[in-house]
Amino acid sequence: MKRRTFLITAAGGMLAAGTGRAAPSERVRVGVVGAGGRALSLNRTFADHPEVEIVCIADLDPRRLPTAVTEVESRQGKAPRTTGDFRTLIDDPSIDALVVGTPDHWHALPTILACQAGKDVYVEKPDSHNIIEGMRMVAAMKKHRRIVQMGSQHRSTERLQSALEYIRSGALGRCMVAKAWESTKQGNIGRPADSDPPAGVDYDMWLGSAPKRPFNPRRFHGHWRWFYDYGTGDLGNDGVHRLDMAFAALNAACEAQGDPACVLPTRISAVGRKQYFDDMQEFPDTLQVAYEYASERPKTLTYEMRLWAPYQFMGESEGSAVFGDKAYIVIGNNRWRVYDRSGLVKEAGGDSHEKPHVANFIECIKSRQRPYCDLETVGHPASVLCHAGNISARLGRDLMMDPATETFVDDDEANALRGRPEWRKPWVLPEV
């Protein structure tokens, strides 16, 4: 254990006089990879934590750094350094933890290198661009005994925790089916022509391990998630939250009724395609996936996505539900509700902000306990649901999975999509 981590644990994060923040020697020193989009929100939230100091922010687009620096300085009273290369953060022995707020195709490499350098990691969802990368991240976490929290922030909210507590009471009865959905309308991204990358942007580095391609504004900030090279579609973007909530709720029901926990499914059946948007997007805008968990008392988890629907489903634009033989629960982003045959029987409110999720990560850095969205037991299994659903939809057929190996049974074509044909040099996937 590094001296700083020991001091934080021993001293309990003593506050510096008059500041409301922990003394500098007791703070968790953090490096953030990313300065815009989701990463900007993480910069704000980590800087707000009284026991954190953001030391340095890395972003290969220099236009994004000034805003992030200003936001961090206004919160922690000290401006962080900046760099265009995340490896500066990995090589800095004074940094305790890395926050990875990059596009999906840049989740694995910083996480693995940080674990190898003895740093704990907060990495955005989904855990990786593909299954093999996620497995390698878990292996690095375990080998180097690191704390890795995936950024599915719903896990740490009072809203979800109270819903899980209610489900564990057994009030829903016997539960066999869970459901997750997205029905929030997205936009058409068009078909702009290729062009030159913005001045100052290291576009070759932005591509990372993905194949070399001409720059296109829609394959860059804000829209990269819709392309196979970099993202995981909306199933991996928003769907991972809803699937993870349904996954958590279904397992709370399994706990209540004495059934084995659901981890990875044995069959994945997806039907999805582009049915609405005529644009450059490669992933489906309409998708349904069924995940089957084989056991003596089988369970089914389903997911629906309609990116063209401007209305709610079951009272939520995006949500999760678990159905029992006595009642069912609907979990949204700001509330949960329970219904039985007579109607609404219980409800509670809440929000989805990441503040408690970040606090849980910092607490677990000190305690060395698993965080709420521990990569091995929660984050990676939830991400595999997304990757497997995307592969099934892409191939247009059912897949049989071996949960022990995270491979598809007797299916070379599907297994080839568990990773990349190659990771482009020099950004190769590290061995662990």
Buried (B, 14 or more C-beta within 10 A) or exposed (E): EEEBBEBBBEEEBBBBEEEEBBBEEBBBBBBBBBBBBBBBBBBBBBBBBBBBBBBBBBBBBBBBBEEBBEBBBEBBEEEBBBBBBBBBBBEBEEBBBBBBBBBBBBBBBBBBBBBBBBBBBBBBBBBBBBBBBBBBBBBBBBEBEBBBBBBBBBBBBEBBBBBBEBBBEBBBBBBBBBBBBBBBEBEEBEEEEEEEBBEEBEBEBBBBBBEEEEBBBBBBBEBBBBBBBBBBBBBBBBBBBBBBBBBBBBBBBBBBBEBEBBEBBBBBBBBBEBEBBEBBBEBBBBBBBBBBBEEEEEBBBBBBBBBBBEEBBBEBBBBBBBBBEBBBBBBBBEBBBBBBEEEEBEEBEBBBEBBBBBBBBBBBBBEEEBBBBBBBEBBBBBBBBBBBBBBBBBBEBBBBBEBEEBBBEEBEEBBEBBBBEEBBEEBEBBEB
